[in-house]
Amino acid sequence: MGLRRSHFDDFLAPDTSLPDWVEVISENFMDYGGKPQRVLEHLKKKNIPIISHGVGLSIGSLDSLETDYSKYLERFLSDYKCPWFSDHLCFSSTNTHQFHDLLPVLRTEESLAEIVTKITAIEKKFKTPFAFENISFYGESSLNTMDEVDFINKILDQTNSYLLFDINNIFVNYKNHGIDPQKYIDQLNTDKVIQIHLAGHWDRGDIIIDTHGDHVTDEVWELYKYFIKKMKREVSTLIEWDNDIPDYEVLLFETLKAKEVARSVL
């Protein structure tokens, strides 16, 4: 499950049932002291793996990696011996200006070459294995020359990176853009999927918003089953719940459901 501030006391309580591993939004924890660090040290002593998931690498921009941000992230990955770390296939900054959003990249040969170069630089700078995540998006560019799944496969083929596969995001994009999610899964290079995200969303009627603010829907659970059948193995799966965060027990139950669903399929 994701480590969120509202659950800090639950994680520290001596009688709490802990998840198999936790994911942290790296920007909310790296270079912090106080209670955030105390919770991380507690989990480290309990041998609970900590995965760093960030929003600041801006894979789709040409910004340099030689920044204070990269130094803090590098130290965080080392201090907590993260098995891998991840960020999004997007751009979130340019020339150090932060957009505070995950914006879609152009899917062109030129963009592909730039992103492969950026990910290769990330792999060289950070010794921890790296995974990128497919995002939800709300508009398509007429300049795109590749489907998203083809674009992702080419990045995986040309780098040593892995994929953090967000199943809710492909469902959201399916509803908003008519992308066939099962066909997407059939075409995806699943050998390099290292982690899965599941989440809730808000169906507004005319558009679906990826809110991470509710239970995983039945349709997304069905896509998860479809994916696990194709994989024929368990994959580290996280429930993303970032808004209207429920009690710890509710989120833990949803996490355990993911494990049960995967094992029932297998």
N, C-alpha and C positions, 0 to 999 in steps of 0.2 A: 504494500500500500504506500501511497504518498505520505511523506512526513509533513504534516501541517501544524502550524502554531497552536491551533485550538485543541490539538491532541497531545501536546507536550507532556502534560501531567499524566495522561493515560500511559504513554510510553515509559515514563519514569516509575509508575506505580509497581510495587513488588509482585503483585498478583495478576498483572496484565498478561493475557495471551498475546504474544508478539507474532507478527507475520514472518514468513520465510526470509524476506528481504524488504528493504525500503528504497524508495526513490526520493531524492530531494531536488528541488529547484535550486541549482547551484548558486545563483545570484542571491538567494535568500539566506545562504549559510556560509559561503566562503568568506574568510577574513572577519567572521563574527566571533565574539566571545559570549559570555553570559549563558543564558539558558539554552539557546540553540546549540552552542558547543557542548554543553553538559549532556544534552540528549544524544548528540552524535557520539560522544565518548561512552555513554552508557550502552548504546547499541553496539559499538565497537567491542566493548568488553564482553557483551553477550554473543559475539561472533555472528551478528546479523549483518549480512552484506549491505553496503550502501552504494547505490547507483546515482551518479550525478547526471541530472537532466537539465540542460541550460537553454536560454533564449538569446544569448548574447554573442555567439560566434559569427553570426551573419554569413553563413556559407555562400550565399548568393551575391555578396558584395566583394569588392576588391580590397577592402580594408586590411591593413597589416595585422598580423598576429602578435607583433612586438608591442604589446600594451600592458598596462598594469593589470587589466582584466585577465589576460592570459597568464600572468605570473601568479595571481591569486588562484586561478583555476588549477594550474599545474601543481601548486602546493596542496590544494584541497584533495586532488586525486591521489597524491602521494601520501598525505597524512591518513586518509581513510581507506587506502588500498582498494579503490573502486575496481571491480572486475572489468567494467567498461564504462564509458560515459557517452552521452548523446546530446544532440541539438537538432534543429529543424532544417529541412530543406527549404530555405526561404532567404530573404534578406530582411534584416531588422535594423540596419544602420548603413550609413554611407558617410565617409569622411568624418567619422566619430559622432555624427548626428544620429541620435536614437529615435526611431519611429514609434517605439512602444507597441509594436504590432508585428505579426509574422506575415510578411507579404510574399506572394507567390513569385517564383522566378520564371523568366521566359524559358520555354522549352525549345531551344534552337541549338544547332551545332556549336555556335560561338559560345553560348551560355554553358553548354555541356563542358566544353574545353576549360572555361574559366573555373567552373565548380570542381572539376576533377583536379585542377591545379591547386585550388584552395584546400580541398580535402587531403590531397597528398601532403601539403604543407602542414596540416593539422596532424596527420599521422606521424610526420617526421618530428614535430615539436613535442607532442605528447606521447609518452611511451605506453599509455593506457589504450586498449582497443577502442575505436570510435564507431558509433552508429548514428545515422541520420534518420529523421522521422518524416514521413509523408504528412502534409498538412491539409486541413480543410481550406477551401478558397471560395470566394463569392463572385468571381468574375473571370472570364477567359480572354486572353489576348489574341487578336487576329494574326499576330506575328508567330505564334507557336507553330512548330513544324512536326512535333512528336506528341503522341499520347503520353500521359504521365507515367504509366507503367513501363513503356518503352524507355523513357528518359531515365527512370530509376534503375532499370536493368542495366543500362549502359554505364551509369555511374558505378554500380556494383561490379561490373565487368572490368572497369578501368582503374579501380582503386582496391585497397585492402580493407575497406570499411564494411560495416554491417548495416542492416536495416532494422530500425525500430518501426514496426508495422502497426499503424493506428487504424484499427478496424472501424471504429466509429467515424473517423474522418472519411473513409471511402464510402460509408453509408450516407453521410451528409452530402458528399459530392455527387453521389448517385441520385439523391433526391433533388439536388439543386441544378445538376447539369446533365442528368440522364446517363451517367457512366455506369455500365453494367458491373456490379461489384463481384459477382462470381466469375465473370470473364476476366476481370482484373486479377483476381486471385489465381486463376488458371494460368495466366501469362507471366505472373511474377516469379522472379528467381528466389524461391523460398529457402534455398540452401543457406542464404546469408541473413536470414531473419534471426535476430538474437533476442528480441523482446517484442511483446505485444502491448498495446494500450487499448483499453475498453473504457467507454465513458457514456454519460447521458447527454442529451441535447434537448433543445426547445424547438418543437414544430410549430411555427407561427401560422401555418396554413399556406402562405405563398412562398415561404423560404424556411429552411431549417438552420438554426444557429447552433454552433458547436460550443455549448455553454459549460460543459463539465459540471453541471449543477443538479443532477438527478440520477436515478437508477439507470443502469444499462437497459435499453429497450429489448423487447423480445426479438425484433428483427436483427439487432446487432448480435444478440446471443446466437441466433441461427447462423449468421455469417461467421461467427467465431467457431462454431461447430464445423462448418464447411471447411474453414481454414485448417483446423486441427486434423480433420480427416485427410486432407491433402498432405499435411506435414508428416503425419504418422508418428509424431513425437510431441511431448510436452514442450512448451516454450514459456519462459519467464513472462508472466502476465500481470499487468498492473491495472487497477481500477483508478482512473483519474477522476477526482472529485474536488474541484477548486472553488466552487461557488455554492452558497447554501449548504455548507459542509455539515453532514449529519454527525450524530454521536459516534464515538469510536467503534462501538459494537456493531452499528449498522454498516459501517465501511468494512470492518473485518468480515462480517457475514457475506458481503458482496465479493470480497476477495476469495473467501473459501468456496463460494459458489463457482467462481471461475475455475478453480482447481477441480471441483467435482464434475463440472460440465466437460472439461477436457478429458478427465479420466473415464467418464462414461462413454465418450466417443471412442477412445482408444481401446 
